[in-house]
C-alpha cells in the first residue's frame, strides 16, 4: 500500500509529506485548492508523462517520492525480476523533474526508466479518474473486463500466437499468388539481376584491394624516386659516402678508442648496431625497388573492374557484402516463384492447421468468457442494487465476429435502469452518476481477482447525491476492508464514512499561493463536513456534521 507521498515544488505545492495507512481515506478541500495535483503527483512518480509547467513557478526542479509497503509477492517478484532489490517489504520510488523537460527516476535508490516505473505501477496502484467513466462507453474495453475476471491472460496469449501465425501464412500466400503476366515479369527481372551479379563474381573486400593496387600503379614513379633517394642516402654514390659507410668509419674509430678508454666500449657497440640496422634497411629498400613495376594493361583492367563494381553498387548495395546478400535474397525469391505451386500447397496445408489451432484457442476463450460473463453480470447487478439502483438489469451481450487480436467475440455491456425498459448499450442509457456507480461496481468486482493493494478514486461521486452518495461511500468503505482506498470527494456523505480524512488547504502569502495537506481529527472533520454540506458554520451546522460522523462511525456497513 501507499504509505507516504512526498511532494516538492509541484504546481502550488511547495512542500508536502502525506502519510497514509490502511483503510478508507478521503481528500476534500475547496475547488482549486490542489486536490487534483496530488493525483498528478502520483501519476508523475509512477512514470506517466508530465509537462514542465507542472513545476512550481520560479523553481528549476520538482520532485515526488512514494513509499509503498506491505508488498504482495507479485509486486516483489516484478521488482526483483527488473534487477532491483527489495528489503523490509517496501519500495521507494522517486522522480525528479527538470525545467528542460527531462526527468530522473529511481527505484530503491537505483536509476530506473519511466517505462519501468509504469510497469511497476500496474502492480502497485489502480487509479480511477473521470476519463475511465467515458472509456466504459467503449465496447472494446468490455472484453478486457471480462478477460480480467476470467483470468484469461494465458489463454489470450495462446490465441494471439495462433492468430498471428495464421495471419503470417495468409500474407505469405498472398505474396505468392499473382497472375501469370505479373509472374513472368517478376521472373524475368530476377533472372536478369541474378545473371548480372553471378557474372560479376564479386568477392568481399575486393574493391579495397583493387583501389590499393591502382594507387600503387598511379604513383609508381614517385615511389621509385623516393626509394632510390633513400637508398643513395644510405649506401652513397660514386662521389660520396652514404650513411652506412660513414657510420662504419665511426664504429671503427670508436672501437680503436675503446682499446685505451673502456667507457667508450658501449658506444662502439651501439654504433655497430646502427651500422647493422642501416645496412639491413638499405637491403630492404633495394628489394622494394626491384618489386616496383608499372603495367598499363593491368591498370586498365583494374579501372574497368572498379567501374563495373561501382555501377553494380548503385543498383544492388553499397558494399560487396550487401550486393552478395541481395543476390542471395533474389535467388531465394526466384526459387519461391518457380516452385510457387508446391510452396502454395505447403502454405495452404499450414493454413488449415493454423486455422484449426486459432479456432480451438478462440473457442476456449469464448467458453471462458461466457462463464465469466454470467458471473460478472450477476455480481454487477448485486453491486448496483446496493448502490441505489434497485431496478437495474445488467447483461453481458456476446456476438460472434471475424477473428481479430482478441478472439471472435464482440462483447458489449447492456443495462436497463428502469422497470419495463429493455437493456441497451451504456452510451444510450447511463447518466454521469450512473456511469460512476457502474465503474465503481466493476472496480469492486475486479478487485477480488487482482492483488493491487491501493485503489484511488478521483471524483467517483460525479452526478450523485443523497442516498446514492451514502451507498457509494459505504461501498468504498467495504472495499477498503481488503485494500487501501483513497478517494477525492465533494460529498459529505462519503467523507463522513472514511477512516482517515485529509484536507487540502490553499493559502496566499506574499502574493504566492501555497497548498498543504492536513490530517483532520474529529473536530477538524466536523468543521470540514459542515463546510462541504454548504451550510454556514453555525452551531446547528456543526451539530448536524457531528451527528453524521457519529452515525457513520457506528454504522457497520448497512443502512
N, C-alpha and C positions, 0 to 999 in steps of 0.2 A: 504494500500500500504506500501511498504518498505520505511521507512523514514530515517533510519540510520543503518549503518553496522559498528561495531567497532571490530577491529581485533588486538590481541596481540600475538606475537611470533608464528605465523603460517608460516612455511617454511621461505621464505626470507623476509616476512613482520614482522618487529619488532613491529611497531605500526601504525595503520591507522584507521581513522574515516571518513567515507564517508557518505555524506548527499545526499539523493535522494528526488526528488519531483515528481509531476505528469508528464505525457507526455512521450516522447521518449528519452531514454538515450542510449548512446553508450560508450563502453570502447575500447580504442585502445592502442597500445604500441608495442614495438619491441618484436620479438619472444623471449620467455624466461624471459620477464620482470615480469611475475607473474599474467597475466590476469586469467588464469585457477584457480589460488589459491583463487581468490575471489569467484568463483563458489564452489570450495571445502569448503570454509569457510561457505558459505550459507547452503550447504548441511549438514555440521557439526552441525551448530546451530539448524537445523531443524531435528536433530535426526538420520541422516544417519550414517552408520558405518564408522569410520575413523581409520587409523593406527597411531601408536605412532610416526612414523618417520615424521609425518606432523608437529610435534613440532619443533620449530627452534633449530638448533644445539646449545648446551650449555645451554639450558633452561629446567627447570624442568616441567613447566606448560605452557599451551597456553589457550587462551580464545577467544570466539566470542560472541558478543551480537547483536541482531537485534531488532529494534523498528519498529512495524507496527502500522499505524494509519488509520483513516477513515475505520474502520472495518465494514463489512456488518453484517446484522442481523444473518445470518447463522454462521458466524465466532464467533460472541459474544455468541450465544446460545451454540455452540460447546464447547467454553472455559468455560462457566458457568456450563454446564452440567458435566464437568470434576471436578467441585468444585473450580474453580479459579474465582476471582472477576475481573470485567472489569471496569476500571474507565477512564474517559476522552477519551473514544472511542479509546483506544490504548492497545497494549500488548507488553511487553518487554520479549524477550526470551534470556536466557543466557546459555552458556555451557562452562565449564572449563574442559580441557583435561590434564591428568597427564601422566608422562613418564612411569608409570607402566601399562598403557592401560586402566585405569579407567577414568570415567568422572562424573561430577556433572552438573545437569541441573536445571534451574529454569524458572518458568513462572510467571511473575509479582511478583518476589521475593520469591515465594514459591517453594519448591523442586518438581521436576517432573521427570518422567522416559523418556528415549529416545523414547519409543513407544508412549507416549503421545505427544511428540514433533512431531513425524511423522504424527500422526492423525491430529493435528492442521495444520501442513504444507499443507495438502491436501486442506484446505480451504483458505490458505493464498497466495500460490505461485504455479506457474506452470513453470517447468524448462524443456526446450528442449535442449538436447545435441546431439552429433553426433550419439550416440547409438540408439536414437529414430528413426533416419532415417533407420537404419538396422532393427529395430523392425517392421517398416512399411512393410517390405517384408514378415513378418509372417502373413498368413491369419487368424490365431487365434486372432490377435489383431483387425482385421477389424470389427468383430461383436461388439466389445466393443465400437468402434467409433460410429457405428450406434445406439447402445443402448443409448449412451450418448446423441446423438442428439434427439432421440425419448423420452428421459426421462423415460426409461423402468425399472428403479430401482425397483419400487414396483411390477410391473408385473413379472419381472425376479425372485424376491424373492418368489412370489406366485407359479411360475412354479417350482422353486427349491424345495419348500416344498412338492409339489405334486410328483415331480420326486424322491426325497429321500424316501418318503413313499412307492412309487411303488417299488423302489429298495429293501427296507427292507422286504416287503411282498414276493418278489421273493426269497430273501435269506432264509426267513422262510420256504417257500415251498420246496426249495432245501434241507434244513436240514431234513424235514420230509419225503422226497422222497428217499427211499432206497430199495434195492432188499430184497427179503424175507430172504435169508440166513444172510445178514447183520442185518436185523431187529431182527431175532431170537437170534443172537449172542449178540447184544446190550441189548435185553430184559433180557436174562439170567444173564448177568453181573450185570445189575441194580438190579434185584431181589435179587441176592446173597448179594450185598452190602447193600441193604435195610434191608434184614433179619438179617444180621450180626449186623448192627447198632441198629435196633429195639430190638434185643435180649439183647444187652448190656445195654439198658435202662439207657443211660448216663444222668447225671444231671450236670448242670453247677456248677463249683466250687467244685465238689466232690473230685477231686484229692488233692486239698489243704487240705480239711478236713481229708481225709484218711492219708495223709502224716503226719499231726499233731498227729493223733491217734497212728500211727506206732511209731513215735518218743517218745510218752509217754510210750508205752509198752516197747520199747527198753531200756529206761532209768529209768524204774520204781524203780529199786533197788537203784540207785544213788539218785533219788528224795526222796525216803523214808528215807534213811540215813541222808540226808541233813535236811529234815524236823524234824526228831527226834532230831538231834543235836540242832536245833533252839529251839524246844520245851523244851528240857532239860535245855538250857541256860536261858530260861525264868522262868520255874517252878522249876528247881533244881531236885535233886535226893534224895536218901535215906540218903546220907552222906554229902550233901552240899546244900546250899541255892541257888535258882535261882534269876534272876533279879527282878521278881515280889516281892518275899519275902524281898529282900534287900531294894528295893525302898519303900516297905510298912513300913519297920522299920524306914527308913529315914523320911518318911512322918510323922510317929508318933512322932519322936523326934522333928521335926520342929513345929509340932502342939503344943507340950508341951512348946517349947521355945517361941512361939508366945503369950502365955498367959502373959508373962512378957516383951516381946520385940515386940511391934506392927509391926515394919518394916519387921519382919520375916514372918508375916502372908501371904503375897503374895507368898512367896517361898513355904510355906506349901501347898497353893492351887495349885501351879504349880506341885509340887511333887505328889499331889493327882491325878491330871490329868494324869501324867506319869504312875502312878500305874494302872489307869483305862485303858489307851491305851495299856499297856503291857499285861494286863490280857485279853483284847479283842483280841489282836494279838495271844496270846497263844491259845485261844479257836478256832480261825480260823485255826491255824496250825494243831490243833488236828483234826478238821473236814476234812481238806485236807488229813491228814494221813489216816483217815478212808475210804476215797474215792479211795485211790490208790489200784489198783488190777492188777494182771498180768494174762491175759487169752491167753494162747498159741494158742488155736484154733481160737480165734478172730484175733490174729496177723497173722496167716496163711491165713485166709480169706482176710484180708486187703492186704497182699502181692500179692495174686493171682489177686485180683481186680485191683490193681495198675499195675501189669504186663499186664493184658488184655487191660487196658486203654492206656498203652504205645504202645502196638502193634497196636492198632487201630489208634492212633495218627500218626504213621508212614505212614498210608495209607490215612487217611481222614482229617487230620488237626491237628495242634499243640495243640490247646486248645479244651475243651469240646464245647465251643461256635462254633468254626469252624467245628467240627465234626457234630454238630446238624444242622448247616447251610448247610453242604454238604448233609446230609440226606434229608433235605427239597428240595434241588435242584434236586437230583436224583429221588425223589418221583414225582416231577412235570414232569421231563423228561420222566419217565416211563409212567406216565399218558398220556402225549402227544403222545407217540408212540402207546400205547394201543388204544387211541382214535384218531389215526392219520387220519383215513378216514374222520371222522367228522371234524377234525381240518383242513385237506386239503381242504375239501369242503368249510369251512368258509373262509379260506385264498384265495381260488380261487374266491369266491364271492367278497371279499375285493379287490382282484387284479383287477377285472373287473371295480370296482368303481374307483380305483386309476388310472388305465389306462385311463379311460374316463376323470377324472379330469386333468391328465397330458396332454392329447390331447387338452382339452379345453384351458388350460393355454398356451400350445405351439402354438396353432392356433392364440391366441390373440397376442402373441409375433411376430409370422410370419407376421400377418397383420400389426402390428405397424412398424415392420422393413421394410416391403415393402414400406409403405408410406414414412417413414423416408429415406429409400434408394433412392427413387426418388428425394426427396428434396436435399439430400446430394450430389448426382451426379450432379444435376443442379448447386448447389452452388459451388462445387469444380471446375466444368468447368469454371464458371464465374471467380473464383479466379485465376485459372491457366492461363486463357486467358489474364487477367490483368498482370500476372507475366511473360509475354513474351513467352507464349506457345500458339500461336494463333490457331493452328490446333488440339488442344488436344480434345480427346474424352475420357470420364471417365464413367465407368459403375460400378454399384454395382451388382455383379452376385450372385444369390442365388440358391443353390441346396439343395434338401431335404436329410437329413441323419438320422441315428438312433438317438433316444433320447440320449442326454448327458446333462451335467450340465448347458449348455447354451440354450438348446432347441433342435429343429430338423432342424435348419438352418445352412448350411455351407455357409458363406459369404466370398467372395473374391473380391478385387478391381481389375478391369481390366482397362488398359489405352492404348491409341494409341496417339503418339505424332506427327505422320507424316501422311499426306493425303494418302489415299489408303491402309493404314495398318490396319488390324483388331485389336481390343482391345485384349491385352494379359495380363497375370499376371505381376505385377510391377517388380518382380525379373527378368523377361525376357526382359523388355523394358527400365526401367528407369535408367538413369545415376545418378552419385552422385549429380550433380547440379539439376537434375530434382527431385530427391528424396527430396532435401532440400526444393524446392518450393512446392512440394506436401504436405510435412509435415507442412509448413507454412500455406498453404491453409486450411488444416484440423484443425490446431490450431485456425485459424481465424474463421472458420465456427463454431467450438465447443465453441469458446469464447462467442458467443451470448447466449449460453444456460447454462452457469455457472456464479457464482458470485465471482470467484477468481480474485482479483484486480491486481495482479502482474504477468507478464509473462516475463521469462528470456530466451533468445535465445543465446546459446553458439555456435558460428561459424555457423549460419544459411546460411552463404554465401559460403559454400564449393562448389566448382565446377562451380561457376557462375562468370560472369564479364559483363562489358559494360552495354548495355540497360537492360539486365535481372537483373543486380545488382541494377540499379536505380529503377526498378519496385519493387524489393523486399524491398528496402528502403522506397519507397512510401507506400507500403502495411503495413510495420511496423509502419510508422507514422500514417497511417489511423487507425490501431488497437489501437494506443496509445491515440486516442481521447476519448476512453471509458475506457481504462485500462492503468496502468503503464507498460511500456515496457522497458526492459533493454537488450541490445544486445552487445555481443562481436563480433567485426568485424575486417577484414583486408582490407576492401574495402572503398575507399574514397567516392564513390557514396552513400553508406549507411551512413557513418559517417557524411557527409555533411547535411543529412536530419534530424539529431537529434535535439531535443530541448536542451539537455544537453550533453556535450561532456566531458567524463572523460578520462584522460590519465594515464596509468600505467607506471611509470618510475623506472628504475633499476640503482643503482649506487654502486660502490665498495669503501669502506673506511676501511683502516687498515686491508686489506685482508678479509673483511666481506662484503657480499652482502646485500644491503638494497633495499626494494621496497616501493614506496609511490604512492599515487593516488592524482592527482590534477584535479580540475575542470577548464577547459580551457575557457578563454574569447575569444573574436573574433580573436584577434591577435594570441593567442595560438593555436586556431583551424586552423588558416590559415597555420601556420608552420607545424602542425601535418598532415593536409590534403596534403600539398606538400610532406611531407616525405612518407606518405602512397602511393602516386602516383608513388613513385620510382624515382622521379627526384632529382637532386641536388638542394639544397636550394638556388636558384637564384632568381633575381627579376622577371624573366619570370615565374618561377615555382610558386612563391608566388602570382603573378598576376592571374595565372590560378586557384590557390586554392581559392583566394578571389572571383573570378568570379563564381566559383562553389558554394561557400557558399551563395553569394548574390542571385544567380539564384534559388537555392533550398529554400532559405528563403522566396523568393517572390512566390514560387510555391504553388499553392493551393491544390495540391494532384493529379493533372493530368499532362500528358506530351503532 
